């Protein structure tokens, strides 16, 4: 980010709108940055009358904050969140449709330390959480037969926590060494379900037969 003053910018493209702002604080020891973006394809489809068949939405948000902790240490915080959703309806069968949504959240912090003129340490701590959700259903009706419904759901989740540290040691202008380590903890869930049902119609009454 620029260190002299706060600024803001606005952008517009064929697919999205975006805003960005940045500045400094604490006598330029700290800097911040914020940017956001939002797609408007759903609005364009609404204008042309096609949103009933497809409704896509997406956005993302990025944040950054850095601060100098004295002459030899600095801390930087980052955050990123992005999501999108989609609904699709079969043009030939309005009862058949699909839904999906994706959400991704990331946060990480970096500490840069200068222990001496020849030793530098970089420490990174990070968190991630990702989710995927998809669902769909299809209705099929044949002349002289009942309705058959097939419904699917697919849900997934992934979480990651990590810490990493790198050491940079310089013995001379031409000789140096880099070493470090990393630890990651991961967890994931997965759920898939499929249901098939028969909707029997008798005297305008719907019976569900699983």
C-alpha positions in Angstrom: 0.0 0.0 0.0 1.0 3.6 -0.5 2.4 5.2 2.7 1.7 8.9 2.0 -2.1 9.0 2.1 -5.3 7.0 1.9 -6.6 6.3 -1.6 -9.7 4.6 -3.1 -10.3 3.2 -6.6 -13.4 1.9 -8.3 -13.5 -0.4 -11.3 -16.1 -1.8 -13.7 -15.8 -4.6 -16.2 -18.1 -6.7 -18.4 -18.5 -9.3 -15.6 -17.9 -7.6 -12.2 -17.6 -4.4 -10.1 -14.7 -3.9 -7.8 -13.6 -1.4 -5.1 -10.1 -1.0 -3.6 -8.9 1.3 -0.7 -5.5 1.5 1.0 -3.7 3.8 3.4 -1.4 4.1 6.4 -1.6 4.8 10.1 0.6 5.3 13.2 3.1 7.6 11.4 3.4 5.2 8.5 4.4 2.3 10.7 1.3 0.5 9.7 -0.4 0.1 6.3 -3.8 -1.4 5.4 -5.5 -2.5 2.2 -9.1 -3.6 1.5 -10.5 -4.7 -1.8 -13.9 -6.2 -2.8 -15.4 -7.6 -6.0 -18.9 -8.6 -6.9 -20.0 -10.2 -10.1 -23.3 -9.0 -11.7 -24.0 -11.7 -14.3 -27.2 -12.4 -12.4 -28.3 -8.8 -12.9 -27.5 -9.0 -16.7 -29.5 -12.2 -17.0 -32.4 -10.6 -15.1 -32.4 -7.7 -17.6 -32.6 -10.0 -20.6 -35.2 -12.2 -18.9 -33.1 -15.3 -18.5 -32.6 -15.3 -14.7 -35.4 -17.8 -14.2 -33.2 -20.5 -15.9 -29.8 -19.6 -14.4 -28.9 -17.4 -11.4 -25.1 -17.1 -10.8 -23.6 -15.0 -8.0 -20.1 -14.6 -6.9 -18.0 -12.2 -4.8 -14.7 -12.0 -2.9 -13.1 -9.8 -0.2 -9.4 -9.3 0.6 -7.9 -7.6 3.6 -4.3 -6.8 4.5 -2.8 -5.1 7.5 0.9 -4.7 8.1 2.7 -3.1 11.1 6.4 -2.5 11.9 7.2 -3.8 15.4 10.3 -1.8 15.9 13.4 -1.7 13.7 13.8 -5.4 13.2 10.4 -7.0 13.3 7.2 -6.6 11.2 3.8 -8.3 11.3 1.5 -8.8 8.4 -2.1 -10.1 8.6 -4.1 -11.3 5.5 -7.7 -12.4 5.1 -9.5 -13.6 2.0 -13.1 -14.7 1.6 -14.7 -15.8 -1.6 -18.1 -17.4 -2.4 -20.3 -18.2 -5.3 -23.7 -19.6 -5.8 -25.5 -21.0 -8.9 -29.0 -22.1 -9.5 -29.8 -23.8 -12.8 -33.3 -24.8 -14.0 -34.0 -27.1 -16.9 -35.6 -25.1 -19.7 -37.8 -28.1 -20.7 -38.7 -29.1 -17.2 -39.1 -26.3 -14.7 -39.4 -28.8 -11.8 -35.9 -30.0 -12.5 -33.1 -27.8 -11.1 -29.6 -27.8 -9.6 -28.0 -25.7 -6.9 -24.4 -25.2 -5.9 -22.5 -23.0 -3.5 -18.8 -22.7 -2.7 -17.3 -20.7 0.2 -13.6 -20.3 0.8 -12.1 -18.5 3.8 -8.4 -18.0 4.4 -6.5 -16.1 7.1 -2.7 -16.0 7.5 -0.2 -14.0 9.6 3.5 -13.5 8.8 6.1 -12.4 11.2 9.5 -11.2 9.8 12.3 -11.0 12.3 15.9 -9.8 11.8 17.8 -11.4 14.7 21.1 -10.1 13.4 22.7 -8.7 10.3 23.1 -12.3 9.0 20.1 -14.1 10.5 16.5 -13.6 9.4 13.5 -15.6 10.5 10.1 -15.8 8.8 7.1 -17.3 10.6 3.8 -18.1 9.0 0.5 -19.1 10.7 -2.5 -19.9 8.5 -6.1 -21.0 8.7 -8.3 -22.3 5.9 -11.9 -23.4 5.7 -13.5 -24.5 2.5 -17.1 -25.8 1.9 -18.8 -27.2 -1.2 -22.5 -27.8 -1.4 -24.3 -29.2 -4.4 -27.9 -30.4 -4.8 -30.2 -31.3 -7.6 -33.5 -32.9 -8.4 -35.1 -34.2 -11.6 -38.7 -34.8 -12.2 -39.7 -37.2 -15.0 -43.2 -37.8 -16.1 -44.2 -40.2 -18.9 -47.7 -40.3 -20.5 -49.9 -42.8 -18.5 -47.3 -43.1 -15.8 -46.6 -41.5 -12.5 -43.9 -39.0 -11.6 -40.4 -40.2 -10.7 -38.1 -38.0 -8.7 -34.4 -38.3 -8.3 -32.7 -36.0 -5.7 -29.0 -35.7 -5.1 -27.0 -33.9 -2.4 -23.2 -33.5 -2.2 -21.7 -31.7 0.8 -17.9 -31.4 1.5 -15.8 -29.5 4.1 -12.1 -29.0 4.5 -10.3 -27.2 7.3 -6.5 -26.7 7.5 -4.4 -25.2 10.2 -0.7 -24.7 9.6 2.5 -23.1 11.0 5.7 -22.7 9.0 9.1 -21.2 9.9 12.1 -20.5 7.7 15.6 -19.5 8.8 17.9 -17.6 6.5 21.6 -17.5 7.6 24.2 -15.7 5.6 27.8 -16.6 6.3 29.3 -14.4 3.6 28.0 -12.5 0.6 28.3 -15.7 -1.5 27.5 -18.4 1.1 24.3 -18.9 3.0 21.9 -21.5 4.3 18.1 -21.8 4.5 16.3 -24.3 6.7 12.9 -24.6 8.4 9.9 -26.7 9.1 6.1 -26.9 8.7 3.3 -28.4 10.6 -0.2 -28.9 9.2 -3.5 -30.2 10.7 -6.2 -31.1 8.3 -9.8 -32.4 8.7 -12.4 -33.1 6.0 -16.0 -34.3 5.9 -17.9 -35.7 2.9 -21.6 -36.5 2.7 -23.3 -37.8 -0.5 -26.9 -38.8 -0.6 -29.1 -40.0 -3.5 -32.9 -40.5 -3.2 -35.3 -41.9 -5.8 -39.0 -41.5 -5.2 -42.2 -42.3 -7.0 -45.0 -39.8 -6.8 -48.2 -41.7 -7.5 -51.2 -39.5 -8.5 -54.7 -40.8 -7.7 -57.7 -38.5 -7.8 -55.4 -35.4 -7.7 -53.7 -36.6 -4.6 -50.0 -37.1 -4.5 -48.6 -40.2 -2.7 -44.8 -40.5 -2.1 -43.4 -44.0 -2.4 -39.8 -44.1 -1.3 
